[in-house]
């Protein structure tokens, strides 16, 4: 009876301890651990795909970041001034300070913006009204619309002078006569404008101007430098800005903004860095350089058709120092072209040689420009007062 209870108390489903050990023993031969068999090796295709992903990331991220930064900075960096529609929706930037007449209009060098005139404008504005502007595509002025591009080349002095005329026509508060002050290509624009609209012009001040014979002086050393070095360096800078490398180079100090000197404000320095990262601005600078031969042809053609008005006073300002950034043969050819301008193009003009200055005097030695312009302003005001007394 007791043995029967024991049999009924036992659980027939519970395996014996020895049976458990027997069930846990793996059947078949034991395999040793081999780390090489843990994962399959990647094929060359997967490795190429990973490398491609990194390359695409490196290619597209900097331009994207530069583009988004430019959108954010555009309004922040915008200088004080107005925008004038010169036709077909193209707006030109202009900034005027001071009061009275005559009005002094300042036109920057090739591929440069109105920022180069900052200290000169502030000083001249104490005596009269002074305006600066950005040519098409440069700084904050719009690029020409495609309709304009099909009619005429927008980056030559003919269209630059036409744009300037449209701006001055719409800015009614700008009183005449005008004193046009230009550097490099800005001086060419001033000459072209003065011949077309001589009734509006009191005087012309040309600062280290581009002269139409520069490409034939000394065997054409300047034409080789202009198209083989200067233009190519600007194109490289434009490409660098487009891919976002320029912004990185500015951050690490590999590139510096072009307008330097003790008279340059911090706001101008920051804005010039912004423009170095702006492909649109650099594209216009490239085009001004690329079509310079067309501009030379236009001024030469106009000169043969119509002589320069004798009632407009002409002042040419040069520094007596060579540009240290240029080789000696280029500096010598530049000096010969200036002599041609003084002796042949504008014989009898007032020639001022600034001691210790070079082609960068606008922002390194601004007083050398301010004093001759102020002299013209004071002469006109004095003669105007005397005329009113009579």
NORPE-V652122 format. One record per residue. N is the residue number from 1. PHI is phi in radians with two decimals (NA if undefined). PSI is psi in whole degrees, 0 to 359 (* if undefined). NEAR is the number of other C-alpha atoms within 8 Angstrom. Layout:
n=N phi=PHI psi=PSI near=NEAR
n=N phi=PHI psi=PSI near=NEAR
//
This chain:
n=1 phi=NA psi=314 near=4
n=2 phi=-1.14 psi=324 near=5
n=3 phi=-1.21 psi=328 near=6
n=4 phi=-1.18 psi=320 near=7
n=5 phi=-1.09 psi=319 near=8
n=6 phi=-1.07 psi=320 near=8
n=7 phi=-1.18 psi=322 near=7
n=8 phi=-1.24 psi=333 near=7
n=9 phi=-1.36 psi=339 near=6
n=10 phi=-1.32 psi=143 near=6
n=11 phi=-1.61 psi=111 near=6
n=12 phi=-1.21 psi=342 near=5
n=13 phi=-1.47 psi=344 near=4
n=14 phi=-1.45 psi=118 near=5
n=15 phi=-1.27 psi=156 near=7
n=16 phi=-1.26 psi=157 near=6
n=17 phi=-1.00 psi=318 near=6
n=18 phi=-1.12 psi=325 near=6
n=19 phi=-1.18 psi=322 near=8
n=20 phi=-1.05 psi=314 near=9
n=21 phi=-1.11 psi=324 near=8
n=22 phi=-1.20 psi=324 near=7
n=23 phi=-1.24 psi=330 near=7
n=24 phi=-1.40 psi=347 near=6
n=25 phi=-1.28 psi=122 near=6
n=26 phi=-1.13 psi=142 near=6
n=27 phi=-1.63 psi=147 near=4
n=28 phi=1.60 psi=178 near=4
n=29 phi=-1.24 psi=142 near=4
n=30 phi=-1.30 psi=140 near=5
n=31 phi=-1.85 psi=136 near=4
n=32 phi=-1.48 psi=152 near=4
n=33 phi=-1.31 psi=128 near=4
n=34 phi=-2.16 psi=112 near=6
n=35 phi=-1.09 psi=335 near=5
n=36 phi=-1.22 psi=340 near=6
n=37 phi=-1.67 psi=6 near=6
n=38 phi=-1.25 psi=314 near=6
n=39 phi=-2.31 psi=152 near=5
n=40 phi=-1.39 psi=141 near=6
n=41 phi=-1.13 psi=143 near=4
n=42 phi=-1.26 psi=143 near=6
n=43 phi=-1.45 psi=170 near=6
n=44 phi=-1.13 psi=332 near=6
n=45 phi=-1.17 psi=317 near=6
n=46 phi=-1.17 psi=322 near=8
n=47 phi=-1.13 psi=319 near=9
n=48 phi=-1.10 psi=322 near=8
n=49 phi=-1.15 psi=321 near=8
n=50 phi=-1.15 psi=317 near=8
n=51 phi=-1.10 psi=320 near=8
n=52 phi=-1.09 psi=321 near=8
n=53 phi=-1.07 psi=317 near=8
n=54 phi=-1.16 psi=321 near=8
n=55 phi=-1.14 psi=314 near=8
n=56 phi=-1.09 psi=321 near=8
n=57 phi=-1.08 psi=315 near=8
n=58 phi=-1.19 psi=329 near=8
n=59 phi=-1.36 psi=320 near=9
n=60 phi=-1.67 psi=337 near=9
n=61 phi=-1.19 psi=310 near=8
n=62 phi=-1.03 psi=314 near=11
n=63 phi=-1.07 psi=323 near=12
n=64 phi=-1.14 psi=314 near=9
n=65 phi=-1.12 psi=321 near=9
n=66 phi=-1.12 psi=318 near=12
n=67 phi=-1.12 psi=315 near=8
n=68 phi=-1.16 psi=324 near=8
n=69 phi=-1.16 psi=320 near=8
n=70 phi=-1.10 psi=321 near=11
n=71 phi=-1.09 psi=320 near=8
n=72 phi=-1.27 psi=324 near=8
n=73 phi=-1.45 psi=339 near=9
n=74 phi=-0.95 psi=311 near=8
n=75 phi=-1.29 psi=325 near=7
n=76 phi=-1.16 psi=320 near=6
n=77 phi=-1.47 psi=351 near=9
n=78 phi=-1.09 psi=126 near=8
n=79 phi=-1.31 psi=168 near=4
n=80 phi=-1.18 psi=136 near=5
n=81 phi=2.80 psi=186 near=8
n=82 phi=-2.13 psi=168 near=7
n=83 phi=-2.16 psi=131 near=9
n=84 phi=-2.07 psi=130 near=11
n=85 phi=-1.42 psi=118 near=10
n=86 phi=-1.72 psi=8 near=11
n=87 phi=2.17 psi=139 near=6
n=88 phi=1.03 psi=31 near=6
n=89 phi=1.43 psi=1 near=7
n=90 phi=-1.41 psi=121 near=11
n=91 phi=-1.89 psi=135 near=11
n=92 phi=-1.93 psi=140 near=16
n=93 phi=-1.52 psi=135 near=13
n=94 phi=-2.51 psi=144 near=12
n=95 phi=-2.37 psi=121 near=10
n=96 phi=-2.07 psi=140 near=9
n=97 phi=-2.35 psi=157 near=10
n=98 phi=1.47 psi=178 near=10
n=99 phi=-2.39 psi=161 near=9
n=100 phi=1.69 psi=188 near=9
n=101 phi=-2.30 psi=157 near=10
n=102 phi=-1.25 psi=165 near=14
n=103 phi=-1.64 psi=129 near=15
n=104 phi=-1.69 psi=126 near=12
n=105 phi=-1.99 psi=125 near=11
n=106 phi=-1.87 psi=128 near=13
n=107 phi=-2.13 psi=124 near=15
n=108 phi=-1.34 psi=172 near=15
n=109 phi=-1.28 psi=179 near=12
n=110 phi=-1.06 psi=122 near=11
n=111 phi=1.28 psi=8 near=11
n=112 phi=-1.82 psi=162 near=10
n=113 phi=-1.85 psi=176 near=12
n=114 phi=-1.14 psi=350 near=13
n=115 phi=-1.03 psi=334 near=7
n=116 phi=-1.14 psi=341 near=10
n=117 phi=-1.69 psi=7 near=12
n=118 phi=-0.87 psi=301 near=10
n=119 phi=-1.19 psi=324 near=10
n=120 phi=-1.15 psi=317 near=12
n=121 phi=-1.09 psi=315 near=12
n=122 phi=-1.07 psi=322 near=9
n=123 phi=-1.28 psi=316 near=9
n=124 phi=-1.20 psi=330 near=12
n=125 phi=-1.14 psi=347 near=12
n=126 phi=-1.25 psi=342 near=7
n=127 phi=-2.01 psi=334 near=10
n=128 phi=-2.81 psi=181 near=14
n=129 phi=-1.43 psi=133 near=16
n=130 phi=-2.30 psi=130 near=15
n=131 phi=-2.14 psi=141 near=13
n=132 phi=-2.14 psi=154 near=13
n=133 phi=-2.60 psi=164 near=12
n=134 phi=-1.87 psi=130 near=16
n=135 phi=-1.19 psi=167 near=11
n=136 phi=-0.92 psi=128 near=14
n=137 phi=1.50 psi=340 near=15
n=138 phi=-1.56 psi=147 near=17
n=139 phi=0.99 psi=242 near=10
n=140 phi=-1.89 psi=9 near=9
n=141 phi=-1.48 psi=145 near=13
n=142 phi=-1.22 psi=153 near=10
n=143 phi=-1.28 psi=152 near=9
n=144 phi=-1.12 psi=140 near=10
n=145 phi=-1.16 psi=161 near=9
n=146 phi=-1.08 psi=329 near=6
n=147 phi=-1.08 psi=321 near=6
n=148 phi=-1.20 psi=322 near=10
n=149 phi=-1.07 psi=326 near=10
n=150 phi=-1.30 psi=334 near=7
n=151 phi=-1.42 psi=318 near=6
n=152 phi=-2.70 psi=154 near=7
n=153 phi=-1.24 psi=118 near=9
n=154 phi=-1.32 psi=346 near=10
n=155 phi=-1.86 psi=33 near=11
n=156 phi=-2.05 psi=166 near=12
n=157 phi=-1.20 psi=336 near=13
n=158 phi=-1.08 psi=311 near=10
n=159 phi=-1.26 psi=327 near=11
n=160 phi=-1.08 psi=317 near=13
n=161 phi=-1.17 psi=322 near=12
n=162 phi=-1.14 psi=317 near=8
n=163 phi=-1.05 psi=316 near=10
n=164 phi=-1.10 psi=320 near=8
n=165 phi=-1.10 psi=318 near=8
n=166 phi=-1.09 psi=319 near=9
n=167 phi=-1.09 psi=313 near=12
n=168 phi=-1.20 psi=329 near=9
n=169 phi=-1.18 psi=325 near=7
n=170 phi=-1.52 psi=337 near=7
n=171 phi=-1.52 psi=84 near=8
n=172 phi=-1.12 psi=336 near=7
n=173 phi=-1.33 psi=352 near=4
n=174 phi=-1.40 psi=114 near=8
n=175 phi=-1.56 psi=146 near=10
n=176 phi=-1.79 psi=158 near=9
n=177 phi=-1.38 psi=171 near=10
n=178 phi=-1.92 psi=144 near=13
n=179 phi=-1.93 psi=113 near=13
n=180 phi=-1.62 psi=124 near=13
n=181 phi=-2.10 psi=119 near=15
n=182 phi=-2.36 psi=149 near=18
n=183 phi=-2.06 psi=139 near=15
n=184 phi=0.91 psi=243 near=14
n=185 phi=-1.18 psi=334 near=13
n=186 phi=-1.07 psi=328 near=14
n=187 phi=-1.24 psi=324 near=17
n=188 phi=-1.09 psi=317 near=14
n=189 phi=-1.08 psi=318 near=13
n=190 phi=-1.11 psi=318 near=14
n=191 phi=-1.09 psi=315 near=9
n=192 phi=-1.11 psi=316 near=13
n=193 phi=-1.12 psi=318 near=10
n=194 phi=-1.11 psi=325 near=13
n=195 phi=-1.27 psi=330 near=11
n=196 phi=-1.43 psi=323 near=6
n=197 phi=-2.22 psi=57 near=8
n=198 phi=-1.11 psi=333 near=10
n=199 phi=-1.15 psi=338 near=4
n=200 phi=-1.61 psi=353 near=9
n=201 phi=-1.86 psi=131 near=14
n=202 phi=-1.64 psi=313 near=10
n=203 phi=-2.67 psi=163 near=12
n=204 phi=-2.29 psi=124 near=15
n=205 phi=-2.07 psi=118 near=14
n=206 phi=-1.95 psi=124 near=14
n=207 phi=-1.94 psi=114 near=13
n=208 phi=0.73 psi=59 near=12
n=209 phi=-1.32 psi=153 near=14
n=210 phi=-1.29 psi=135 near=10
n=211 phi=-2.03 psi=142 near=10
n=212 phi=-1.13 psi=346 near=9
n=213 phi=-1.69 psi=8 near=7
n=214 phi=-1.08 psi=329 near=13
n=215 phi=-1.41 psi=351 near=9
n=216 phi=-1.94 psi=355 near=10
n=217 phi=-1.30 psi=138 near=12
n=218 phi=0.93 psi=47 near=6
n=219 phi=1.27 psi=17 near=5
n=220 phi=1.34 psi=35 near=10
n=221 phi=-1.13 psi=330 near=13
n=222 phi=-1.32 psi=326 near=12
n=223 phi=-1.17 psi=325 near=10
n=224 phi=-1.16 psi=314 near=9
n=225 phi=-1.15 psi=319 near=9
n=226 phi=-1.08 psi=311 near=10
n=227 phi=-1.58 psi=333 near=10
n=228 phi=-1.63 psi=339 near=8
n=229 phi=-2.13 psi=301 near=9
n=230 phi=-1.10 psi=310 near=9
n=231 phi=-1.13 psi=319 near=12
n=232 phi=-1.17 psi=325 near=9
n=233 phi=-1.17 psi=324 near=8
n=234 phi=-1.19 psi=321 near=11
n=235 phi=-1.12 psi=321 near=10
n=236 phi=-1.13 psi=321 near=8
n=237 phi=-1.15 psi=322 near=11
n=238 phi=-1.12 psi=316 near=12
n=239 phi=-1.13 psi=320 near=9
n=240 phi=-1.08 psi=321 near=10
n=241 phi=-1.19 psi=322 near=14
n=242 phi=-1.13 psi=325 near=11
n=243 phi=-1.60 psi=2 near=12
n=244 phi=1.47 psi=5 near=14
n=245 phi=-1.28 psi=326 near=11
n=246 phi=-1.05 psi=320 near=13
n=247 phi=-1.07 psi=316 near=10
n=248 phi=-1.10 psi=318 near=8
n=249 phi=-1.12 psi=324 near=10
n=250 phi=-1.19 psi=322 near=11
n=251 phi=-1.12 psi=318 near=7
n=252 phi=-1.56 psi=359 near=6
n=253 phi=1.48 psi=17 near=7
n=254 phi=-1.37 psi=337 near=7
n=255 phi=-2.28 psi=145 near=7
n=256 phi=-2.15 psi=153 near=7
n=257 phi=-1.22 psi=153 near=9
n=258 phi=-1.32 psi=334 near=5
n=259 phi=-1.68 psi=111 near=10
n=260 phi=-2.19 psi=177 near=10
n=261 phi=2.07 psi=164 near=7
n=262 phi=-1.23 psi=341 near=6
n=263 phi=-1.60 psi=1 near=8
n=264 phi=-1.62 psi=124 near=12
n=265 phi=-1.31 psi=163 near=7
n=266 phi=-1.15 psi=326 near=6
n=267 phi=-1.14 psi=322 near=6
n=268 phi=-1.17 psi=318 near=10
n=269 phi=-1.07 psi=317 near=12
n=270 phi=-1.18 psi=319 near=9
n=271 phi=-1.16 psi=324 near=10
n=272 phi=-1.15 psi=327 near=11
n=273 phi=-1.16 psi=320 near=11
n=274 phi=-1.06 psi=317 near=11
n=275 phi=-1.20 psi=331 near=11
n=276 phi=-1.15 psi=337 near=13
n=277 phi=-1.67 psi=1 near=13
n=278 phi=-1.73 psi=103 near=12
n=279 phi=-1.04 psi=327 near=12
n=280 phi=-1.09 psi=314 near=8
n=281 phi=-1.09 psi=316 near=12
n=282 phi=-1.20 psi=329 near=15
n=283 phi=-1.11 psi=319 near=11
n=284 phi=-1.16 psi=321 near=14
n=285 phi=-1.09 psi=319 near=14
n=286 phi=-1.07 psi=315 near=12
n=287 phi=-1.17 psi=324 near=9
n=288 phi=-1.09 psi=321 near=12
n=289 phi=-1.27 psi=320 near=11
n=290 phi=-1.14 psi=322 near=9
n=291 phi=-1.71 psi=20 near=10
n=292 phi=-1.12 psi=327 near=9
n=293 phi=-1.12 psi=323 near=7
n=294 phi=-1.09 psi=320 near=8
n=295 phi=-1.14 psi=319 near=11
n=296 phi=-1.06 psi=319 near=10
n=297 phi=-1.13 psi=322 near=9
n=298 phi=-1.17 psi=318 near=10
n=299 phi=-1.23 psi=325 near=12
n=300 phi=-1.18 psi=318 near=9
n=301 phi=-1.12 psi=315 near=8
n=302 phi=-1.10 psi=324 near=9
n=303 phi=-1.16 psi=324 near=9
n=304 phi=-1.28 psi=332 near=7
n=305 phi=-1.45 psi=328 near=6
n=306 phi=-2.61 psi=128 near=7
n=307 phi=-1.31 psi=159 near=7
n=308 phi=-1.24 psi=136 near=7
n=309 phi=-1.04 psi=132 near=8
n=310 phi=-1.35 psi=343 near=5
n=311 phi=-1.44 psi=356 near=5
n=312 phi=-1.72 psi=122 near=10
n=313 phi=-1.29 psi=143 near=9
n=314 phi=-2.19 psi=129 near=11
n=315 phi=-2.17 psi=132 near=12
n=316 phi=-2.03 psi=127 near=14
n=317 phi=-2.02 psi=126 near=13
n=318 phi=-2.27 psi=151 near=13
n=319 phi=-1.56 psi=154 near=14
n=320 phi=-1.59 psi=5 near=10
n=321 phi=-1.81 psi=142 near=8
n=322 phi=-1.29 psi=154 near=9
n=323 phi=-1.29 psi=118 near=8
n=324 phi=-1.18 psi=342 near=5
n=325 phi=-1.44 psi=352 near=4
n=326 phi=-1.96 psi=149 near=7
n=327 phi=-1.19 psi=159 near=7
n=328 phi=-1.01 psi=321 near=7
n=329 phi=-1.12 psi=328 near=7
n=330 phi=-1.25 psi=320 near=10
n=331 phi=-1.11 psi=320 near=11
n=332 phi=-1.15 psi=317 near=8
n=333 phi=-1.13 psi=321 near=13
n=334 phi=-1.07 psi=316 near=9
n=335 phi=-1.09 psi=322 near=8
n=336 phi=-1.17 psi=322 near=9
n=337 phi=-1.16 psi=324 near=12
n=338 phi=-1.15 psi=321 near=11
n=339 phi=-1.14 psi=324 near=8
n=340 phi=-1.11 psi=320 near=9
n=341 phi=-1.09 psi=316 near=11
n=342 phi=-1.25 psi=319 near=13
n=343 phi=-1.57 psi=330 near=9
n=344 phi=-1.94 psi=311 near=7
n=345 phi=-1.30 psi=312 near=7
n=346 phi=-2.18 psi=66 near=9
n=347 phi=-1.13 psi=137 near=8
n=348 phi=1.52 psi=2 near=6
n=349 phi=-1.24 psi=164 near=10
n=350 phi=-1.47 psi=120 near=7
n=351 phi=-1.89 psi=121 near=9
n=352 phi=-1.98 psi=125 near=8
n=353 phi=-1.88 psi=119 near=8
n=354 phi=-1.62 psi=121 near=10
n=355 phi=-1.23 psi=130 near=7
n=356 phi=1.40 psi=12 near=7
n=357 phi=-2.00 psi=158 near=12
n=358 phi=-2.31 psi=201 near=11
n=359 phi=-1.20 psi=353 near=10
n=360 phi=-1.80 psi=23 near=8
n=361 phi=-1.16 psi=339 near=12
n=362 phi=-0.99 psi=317 near=11
n=363 phi=-1.97 psi=357 near=15
n=364 phi=-1.85 psi=333 near=10
n=365 phi=-2.50 psi=64 near=10
n=366 phi=-1.12 psi=334 near=11
n=367 phi=-1.11 psi=334 near=7
n=368 phi=-1.17 psi=339 near=9
n=369 phi=-1.67 psi=323 near=13
n=370 phi=-1.09 psi=314 near=11
n=371 phi=-1.09 psi=313 near=8
n=372 phi=-1.10 psi=323 near=8
n=373 phi=-1.20 psi=317 near=9
n=374 phi=-1.06 psi=326 near=10
n=375 phi=-1.08 psi=318 near=8
n=376 phi=-1.14 psi=319 near=9
n=377 phi=-1.09 psi=314 near=10
n=378 phi=-1.17 psi=322 near=8
n=379 phi=-1.09 psi=317 near=8
n=380 phi=-1.17 psi=317 near=9
n=381 phi=-1.11 psi=322 near=10
n=382 phi=-1.17 psi=313 near=8
n=383 phi=-1.16 psi=328 near=8
n=384 phi=-1.20 psi=321 near=8
n=385 phi=-1.14 psi=318 near=8
n=386 phi=-1.15 psi=324 near=8
n=387 phi=-1.18 psi=324 near=7
n=388 phi=-1.21 psi=328 near=6
n=389 phi=-1.15 psi=325 near=5
n=390 phi=-1.35 psi=* near=4
//
